[in-house]
Amino acid sequence: MAKIGIFYGSTDGNTERVVTQIQTLLGGEPVAVLHNVNSASADDMQPYPYLILACPTWEIGQLQEDWDSFIDELQDVDYTGKKVAYVGLGDADGYPDTFIDAPGIIHDRIKDKGVTVVGQWPTEGYNFEASKG
Ligand SMILES: Cc1cc2nc3c(=O)[nH]c(=O)nc-3n(C[C@H](O)[C@H](O)[C@H](O)COP(=O)(O)O)c2cc1C
């Protein structure tokens, strides 16, 4: 069974395009499976030792709408032994005060549940004022 579950939401299709590229780079379906959060549950997350949570920021510092409905599911996942990475899409020119807030909002909901977060991304080259990400 694939070890990586990529859970994403996407209103305009940008995040869907990006996670599809990530899936390919990781080795395709045998390694990483895509789950749109508009039809996923905590039970879908449980089997994976590695989770990638991908959410664009919408409506000035809010979760993408499907993530907004899904986020309570995260409380029911047992994160023991799991590693989690975040992917966030946003627009630094249009929304410099809430640039890529969504991963920070998600992290706030699960950070006290024993989750191990992996991955870093440089802020160099991005022009923004504030980001929860
Ligand atoms: C109405 C609206 C509000 C947005 N608000 C933010 C925001 O607060 N912060 C941010 O970084 N990007 C914001 N964005 C940019 C989106 O995150 C960006 O367009 C993203 O690529 C959308 O991803 P999706 O196509 O997967 O839905 C906003 C875009 C729109 C149209």
Ligand as a Chemical Component Dictionary entry (heavy atoms), coordinates in Angstrom:
data_LIG
# 
_chem_comp.id                   LIG 
_chem_comp.type                 NON-POLYMER 
_chem_comp.pdbx_formal_charge   0 
_chem_comp.three_letter_code    LIG 
# 
loop_
_chem_comp_atom.comp_id 
_chem_comp_atom.atom_id 
_chem_comp_atom.alt_atom_id 
_chem_comp_atom.type_symbol 
_chem_comp_atom.charge 
_chem_comp_atom.model_Cartn_x 
_chem_comp_atom.model_Cartn_y 
_chem_comp_atom.model_Cartn_z 
_chem_comp_atom.pdbx_ordinal 
LIG C1  C1  C 0 -11.218 35.956 -3.154 1  
LIG C2  C2  C 0 -9.798  35.427 -2.964 2  
LIG C3  C3  C 0 -9.218  35.514 -1.716 3  
LIG C4  C4  C 0 -7.892  35.064 -1.514 4  
LIG N1  N1  N 0 -7.306  35.213 -0.280 5  
LIG C5  C5  C 0 -5.986  34.877 -0.145 6  
LIG C6  C6  C 0 -5.312  35.112 1.093  7  
LIG O1  O1  O 0 -5.867  35.636 2.065  8  
LIG N2  N2  N 0 -4.002  34.759 1.181  9  
LIG C7  C7  C 0 -3.312  34.200 0.144  10 
LIG O2  O2  O 0 -2.130  33.910 0.306  11 
LIG N3  N3  N 0 -3.934  33.959 -1.048 12 
LIG C8  C8  C 0 -5.237  34.284 -1.206 13 
LIG N4  N4  N 0 -5.865  34.058 -2.411 14 
LIG C9  C9  C 0 -5.118  33.433 -3.506 15 
LIG C10 C10 C 0 -5.397  31.919 -3.629 16 
LIG O3  O3  O 0 -4.860  31.221 -2.527 17 
LIG C11 C11 C 0 -4.734  31.413 -4.914 18 
LIG O4  O4  O 0 -5.446  31.932 -6.010 19 
LIG C12 C12 C 0 -4.657  29.891 -4.991 20 
LIG O5  O5  O 0 -3.842  29.544 -6.083 21 
LIG C13 C13 C 0 -6.021  29.247 -5.137 22 
LIG O6  O6  O 0 -5.848  27.853 -5.079 23 
LIG P1  P1  P 0 -6.902  26.836 -5.726 24 
LIG O7  O7  O 0 -6.924  27.106 -7.213 25 
LIG O8  O8  O 0 -6.318  25.476 -5.436 26 
LIG O9  O9  O 0 -8.218  27.060 -5.083 27 
LIG C14 C14 C 0 -7.175  34.497 -2.608 28 
LIG C15 C15 C 0 -7.799  34.419 -3.867 29 
LIG C16 C16 C 0 -9.086  34.881 -4.053 30 
LIG C17 C17 C 0 -9.697  34.795 -5.432 31 
# 
loop_
_chem_comp_bond.comp_id 
_chem_comp_bond.atom_id_1 
_chem_comp_bond.atom_id_2 
_chem_comp_bond.value_order 
_chem_comp_bond.pdbx_ordinal 
LIG C1  C2  SING 1  
LIG C2  C3  SING 2  
LIG C2  C16 DOUB 3  
LIG C3  C4  DOUB 4  
LIG C4  N1  SING 5  
LIG C4  C14 SING 6  
LIG N1  C5  DOUB 7  
LIG C5  C6  SING 8  
LIG C5  C8  SING 9  
LIG C6  O1  DOUB 10 
LIG C6  N2  SING 11 
LIG N2  C7  SING 12 
LIG C7  O2  DOUB 13 
LIG C7  N3  SING 14 
LIG N3  C8  DOUB 15 
LIG C8  N4  SING 16 
LIG N4  C9  SING 17 
LIG N4  C14 SING 18 
LIG C9  C10 SING 19 
LIG C10 O3  SING 20 
LIG C10 C11 SING 21 
LIG C11 O4  SING 22 
LIG C11 C12 SING 23 
LIG C12 O5  SING 24 
LIG C12 C13 SING 25 
LIG C13 O6  SING 26 
LIG O6  P1  SING 27 
LIG P1  O7  DOUB 28 
LIG P1  O8  SING 29 
LIG P1  O9  SING 30 
LIG C14 C15 DOUB 31 
LIG C15 C16 SING 32 
LIG C16 C17 SING 33 
# 
